[in-house]
């Protein structure tokens, strides 16, 4: 009886410690986001005098008005802003264009490549797939310079095509992710379709794609988030304002130093607005994403 009570007590203590550690980890993870909210709703001129305040300093929506272009130059400068125009809606449109086209193209081409690796039999298939997997170990920075030289020689600098093309085709992770799911589809369905006279194109679009809607949607969400958050490549090839994306625009906004210091409140407000679509997207599909990633590793 004592052993049973001790066992129950031990399990309870262990769970309590685990929950405490999880709660601490959650606070550490979410605190930067809370600090961003606190700064965004603060008066930029009052922030230096209250660096340790956990609550917004002189709560105001002035930072959001400056970012969205709803305040005059005089009002922006009075609140610690630079007064420079921020074409937020243009940058938002550019990010939407780049992320959407990149996601559609990458998912489509990766799905076709994954189908070829998972369902077709051709000489050297496994060796080629091993090469694709090896590419996962190559840091993206190694391919940045060759891609930049190629885009420059093609005359695509400062264009949407130059920003989109390097990420528009298949990627090793996307191919691996979809291939693992395609391998689990019953081959008898494919053989039955072939007996009925269906070719690979019809099988791919009429059977494989509908059966793989969940992992394809998950891959599309992950690709969209990654493309939306990309900074370095759009900075290299898209410096003109007409193709500048939000992440690059935030860097430009940060470089403006009114009254000897950055507009931290405005920068945090702009960052929050830019991150909201991705936060909502991830929260809406978080369970599907985690389930599909876990299932993709099981053949």
C-alpha positions in Angstrom: 0.0 0.0 0.0 2.9 2.3 0.9 4.6 1.5 -2.4 1.4 2.4 -4.3 1.1 5.7 -2.5 4.8 6.4 -3.1 4.4 5.6 -6.8 1.4 7.9 -7.1 3.3 10.7 -5.2 6.4 10.3 -7.4 4.3 10.5 -10.6 2.5 13.6 -9.3 5.8 15.3 -8.3 7.2 14.5 -11.7 4.3 15.9 -13.5 4.3 19.0 -11.4 8.0 19.6 -12.2 7.3 19.0 -15.9 4.4 21.5 -15.9 6.5 24.1 -14.0 9.3 23.8 -16.5 6.9 23.9 -19.4 5.3 27.1 -18.0 8.7 28.7 -17.6 9.7 27.8 -21.1 6.4 29.2 -22.4 7.0 32.5 -20.6 10.6 32.7 -22.0 9.3 32.0 -25.5 6.4 34.4 -25.4 8.1 37.3 -23.5 9.7 38.8 -26.6 6.3 38.9 -28.3 4.8 40.6 -25.2 7.7 43.1 -25.1 7.0 43.9 -28.8 3.3 44.6 -27.9 4.3 46.7 -24.9 6.7 48.8 -27.0 4.2 49.1 -29.9 1.6 50.7 -27.7 4.0 53.0 -26.0 4.9 56.7 -26.7 8.3 56.6 -28.3 9.5 59.8 -26.6 8.8 58.3 -23.2 10.4 54.9 -23.7 14.0 55.9 -22.8 12.8 57.2 -19.4 11.0 53.9 -18.5 13.2 51.1 -19.9 12.2 48.6 -17.2 8.4 49.2 -17.3 6.5 46.0 -18.0 3.4 48.0 -19.1 3.1 50.3 -22.1 4.6 53.7 -21.4 1.9 56.4 -22.0 -0.4 54.0 -23.9 -1.1 55.3 -27.4 -1.9 54.1 -30.9 0.4 56.7 -32.4 2.9 54.1 -33.6 0.3 52.2 -35.6 -1.0 55.5 -37.1 2.6 56.4 -38.2 3.1 53.0 -39.8 -0.2 53.0 -41.6 0.3 56.6 -42.8 -2.7 58.0 -40.8 -0.7 60.7 -38.9 0.7 63.9 -40.3 4.5 64.6 -40.4 4.1 67.0 -37.4 2.2 64.4 -35.3 4.7 61.7 -36.2 7.7 63.8 -35.2 6.0 65.0 -32.0 5.6 61.3 -31.0 9.3 60.4 -31.7 8.8 59.3 -35.3 11.0 60.4 -38.3 8.1 61.9 -40.2 9.3 60.0 -43.3 6.6 58.4 -45.4 6.2 54.6 -45.0 4.4 53.0 -47.9 3.2 50.1 -45.8 0.4 49.0 -48.1 2.8 48.7 -51.1 5.2 46.6 -49.1 2.4 44.4 -47.9 1.2 43.9 -51.5 4.7 43.0 -52.6 5.1 40.5 -49.8 1.7 38.9 -50.7 2.7 38.6 -54.4 6.2 37.1 -53.6 4.9 34.7 -51.0 1.9 33.5 -52.9 3.7 32.9 -56.2 6.6 31.2 -54.5 4.4 28.9 -52.6 2.2 27.9 -55.5 5.2 27.2 -57.8 7.3 25.4 -55.2 4.5 23.1 -53.9 3.4 22.2 -57.5 6.9 21.3 -58.8 7.9 19.6 -55.5 4.7 17.5 -55.7 5.6 16.4 -59.2 9.2 15.5 -58.2 8.0 13.7 -55.1 5.6 11.6 -57.3 8.4 10.7 -59.6 10.6 9.5 -56.7 7.8 7.7 -54.9 5.6 6.1 -57.6 7.7 5.8 -60.7 10.4 3.3 -61.4 13.4 4.6 -63.4 17.1 3.9 -63.5 19.1 5.7 -60.8 16.0 6.9 -58.9 17.3 6.1 -55.5 20.8 7.6 -56.2 19.2 10.9 -57.5 17.0 11.0 -54.4 20.1 10.5 -52.2 21.7 13.6 -53.9 18.5 15.6 -53.2 18.7 14.6 -49.5 22.4 15.5 -49.4 21.4 19.0 -50.5 19.5 19.4 -47.2 23.0 19.6 -45.5 24.1 22.5 -47.7 23.6 25.9 -46.0 21.4 28.2 -48.1 24.1 30.9 -47.8 26.4 28.8 -50.1 23.9 29.1 -53.0 23.2 32.8 -52.5 26.2 34.1 -54.5 25.7 31.8 -57.5 22.0 32.7 -57.6 22.7 36.4 -57.4 25.2 36.2 -60.2 22.6 34.3 -62.3 19.8 36.7 -61.6 22.1 39.6 -62.4 23.2 38.1 -65.7 19.6 37.5 -66.6 18.8 41.2 -65.9 16.2 40.4 -63.3 17.5 42.5 -60.4 14.9 44.7 -58.8 12.0 42.6 -60.2 9.5 40.2 -58.7 10.9 37.4 -61.0 14.4 37.9 -59.5 13.1 37.5 -56.0 10.8 34.6 -56.8 12.7 32.4 -59.2 15.3 30.8 -56.8 12.5 29.6 -54.5 9.9 28.9 -57.1 11.1 25.4 -58.0 11.4 22.2 -55.9 13.3 22.1 -52.7 14.9 19.0 -51.0 12.7 19.3 -47.9 9.5 19.7 -49.8 10.3 16.7 -52.0 11.2 14.5 -49.0 8.1 15.7 -47.1 5.7 14.8 -49.9 7.5 11.6 -51.0 7.1 10.1 -47.5 3.3 10.6 -47.8 3.1 9.4 -51.4 4.8 6.2 -50.4 2.0 5.3 -48.0 -0.7 5.5 -50.7 -2.1 2.1 -51.6 -0.6 1.0 -55.0 -3.7 -1.0 -55.7 -5.5 2.2 -56.4 -2.9 3.3 -58.9 -2.9 -0.1 -60.6 -6.7 -0.1 -60.8 -6.6 3.3 -62.4 -4.0 2.1 -65.0 -6.2 -0.9 -65.8 -9.0 1.6 -66.6 -6.6 3.4 -69.0 -5.4 6.3 -66.8 -2.0 7.7 -67.5 0.5 9.1 -65.0 -0.9 12.7 -65.5 -4.4 11.6 -64.7 -3.3 9.5 -61.8 -1.3 12.4 -60.4 -3.9 15.1 -60.7 -7.0 12.9 -60.2 -5.9 10.5 -57.5 -2.6 11.4 -55.8 -3.3 15.1 -55.3 -6.8 14.7 -53.8 -5.5 12.0 -51.5 -2.6 14.2 -50.4 -4.6 17.3 -49.7 -3.6 17.5 -46.0 0.2 17.2 -46.4 0.1 19.5 -49.5 -1.8 22.1 -47.5 0.7 21.8 -44.7 3.7 22.2 -47.0 2.0 25.2 -48.6 1.6 26.9 -45.2 5.2 26.2 -44.2 6.5 27.5 -47.5 4.3 30.6 -47.3 5.6 31.4 -43.8 9.2 30.8 -44.8 8.8 33.0 -47.9 7.0 35.7 -46.0 9.8 35.9 -43.4 12.7 35.8 -45.9 14.9 38.9 -45.6 18.4 38.4 -47.0 17.5 37.4 -50.6 14.9 40.1 -51.1 17.3 42.6 -49.7 20.0 41.6 -52.3 17.8 41.6 -55.4 14.9 43.8 -54.5 16.2 47.1 -53.3 13.9 49.4 -55.3 10.7 50.5 -53.5 8.4 49.1 -56.1 9.4 45.5 -55.3 10.5 46.0 -51.7 8.9 43.4 -49.3 7.8 44.0 -45.8 10.8 42.4 -44.1 13.2 44.6 -46.0 11.0 47.7 -45.5 11.2 47.1 -41.7 15.0 47.2 -42.0 14.8 50.5 -43.8 12.4 51.8 -41.2 14.8 50.8 -38.5 17.7 52.7 -40.1 15.7 56.0 -39.9 17.0 57.7 -36.7 14.8 60.6 -35.7 16.0 62.8 -32.9 19.1 60.7 -32.5 17.4 57.4 -31.8 15.3 54.8 -33.7 11.5 54.9 -33.7 11.2 51.7 -31.6 7.5 52.0 -31.0 6.9 52.4 -34.7 9.2 49.6 -35.6 7.5 47.2 -33.2 4.1 48.3 -34.5 5.1 47.6 -38.0 6.6 44.2 -37.0 3.4 43.3 -35.2 1.2 44.2 -38.2 3.6 42.3 -40.6 3.6 39.2 -38.3 -0.2 39.1 -37.7 -1.1 37.3 -41.0 1.5 34.5 -40.3 0.5 34.2 -36.6 -3.2 33.8 -37.6 -2.3 31.4 -40.4 -0.2 29.2 -38.1 -2.7 29.2 -35.2 -5.5 28.2 -37.6 -3.5 25.2 -39.0 -1.1 24.4 -36.1 -2.7 21.0 -35.4 -2.7 20.0 -39.1 0.9 21.0 -39.5 2.2 19.0 -36.5 0.1 16.0 -37.4 1.3 16.0 -41.0 5.0 16.4 -40.1 4.7 13.5 -37.6 3.0 11.3 -40.2 5.5 12.1 -43.0 8.2 10.3 -41.1 6.2 7.1 -41.0 6.1 4.9 -44.1 
